[in-house]
Amino acid sequence: MDPSGPDLPPTPETTLEAFLEKSGRHGEATPIRKLFVQGSVQRKPAPGPLATLVRRHDDLGLTLYLLLVTAATAYPWDCTREAVAWARALNLKVKDGYDTVAISRAWRRLEDLGLIKRERKGRSSSPRLLLEDGTGQKYSRPGGSGSPYFRLPFAFWREGWHRRLHLPGKAMLLIALDLPEDFSLPTERAKSWYGLSADTAARGFQELLDHELLTVRRATKPAPLTAAGYTVENRYTLKAPFFSSRRPRKLAVVHPIRSAS
């Protein structure tokens, strides 16, 4: 029997690859508006829908949403597939096959968050994207000066990071993708800036460090009004294959910490 013939059953890997190839995205990366991780109110940071998914421990909802954003590439921004295809792509195995019930429930949760509109076409589900901020507004292709976005590389799927990373790691990866190279994000600010607890941010950073997807360096910056005259901060940079998709901004002057001699 020809191993490449039609008798070869589809696997999670081949199904996921079919999703990626069918998307036809240039650059093999998915644009996602910053609004998904962080909105703004009068120029002040505010949590985006990502925070709700993390707070509800909805790992499947987040991963399924990211796959839909990757797959829906043209108006009306939907992706018509049988539920089993989504379940197999995400390797949601149950005793007799793949968990289509879990997929249906995840679509419902995403619809309740105002991120998608659920529709059906025959036996297939046809979820349609709405704006990433969860307001239920119509979706459009990211771009333009008033619509900042970051890119999620296809390596997230092809290298299995959608399975290997836990929810905190996925959340901090998305946030880091939106930040410039050599960024600083104190974990105590994660709550007000992104709606994530300091513990979640710390666990997410540690997971990325453990998988060598992130580097960290300790640096000082002048603080003349403190006793020491400086403060210490961690500065992070994503590594391959998740380099930040944004150009580095001009950084504040920082000084490497010197060991005591």
Residue, then its C-alpha position, 0 to 999 in steps of 0.5 A: m500500500d502506498p503510504s502517501g495514498p488516501d488510506l492513510p488516516p489524518t493525524p493532528e499534525t497533518t490536519l493542523e498543517a492543512f489549516l496553516e497551508k489553507s490560510g495562505r498567509h504570507g510570511e507564515a505569521t498571524p496578525i493579531r491586534k494589540l486590543f486582544v492583550q491590552g486595550s486603552v481608556q484615555r491612553k491608560p492601559a486596560p486589560g483585553p479579552l486575553a485576561t478573561l480567558v486566563r482568569r477562567h483557565d480557558d486554555l482550549g478557548l484561547t488556543l482555538y481562538l488563535l487557530l481561528v484567527t490564523a485560518a480566517t484570512a478573507y471576508p467574511w472572516d470565517c472558517t467553515r470546518e467540521a468540528v472533528a477537524w478542529a478537535r483533531a488539529l488540537n489533538l483533543k482525543v477521547k475514547d472513540g475519536y476526537d472531542t467535538v463537544a469540547i470544541s462546541r463549548a469553546w466556541r460558545r464561550l468565545e461567542d459570549l466574550g464577543l470575540i466570534k459569531r457562531e454560525r453553521k453551514g450544513r454539518s460544519s461550524s462556521p465561526r466568524l471573527l469579530l473585533e479582537d477587543g470583545t466589543g462585538q464590532k465587525y472584524s477587519r484586517p489588521g493594519g494602519s496607524g490606528s490599529p497596532y498589531f503583533r504577529l504570531p509565527f506559524a512555529f507556534w503550531r508547527e513546533g507544538w508550542h500550542r501544546r507544550l506551553h501552559l496557559p500562563g506561558k501562552a499569555m506571556l508569549l502573546i504579550a511579549l510579541d507585542l512588546p519591543e526587544d529588551f522590554s521591561l514588565p514588572t510582574e506587579r504591573a501585570k494586573s493593571w496593564y494586562g489583567l493578569s496576576a503577578d503570580t501568573a505573569a511570573r509563572g508565564f515568564q519562567e515557563l518561557l525561560d525554561h523553554e529557552l524562548l526568552t532571555v532575561r538580563r538584570a539592569t540598573k537605571p538611575a534613581p537619584l531619590t533612592a538610597a542606592g541611587y539606582t533601581v534594578e529591573n529585569r529586561y526580556t527579549l524573545k528568542a527564535p522562533f518568537f522574535s518580537s514583531r515590533r521594531p525596537r523602540k529607543l530604550a532608556v539608558v540602562h547600566p549592567i549590574r556589576s558584581a562586587s569585587 
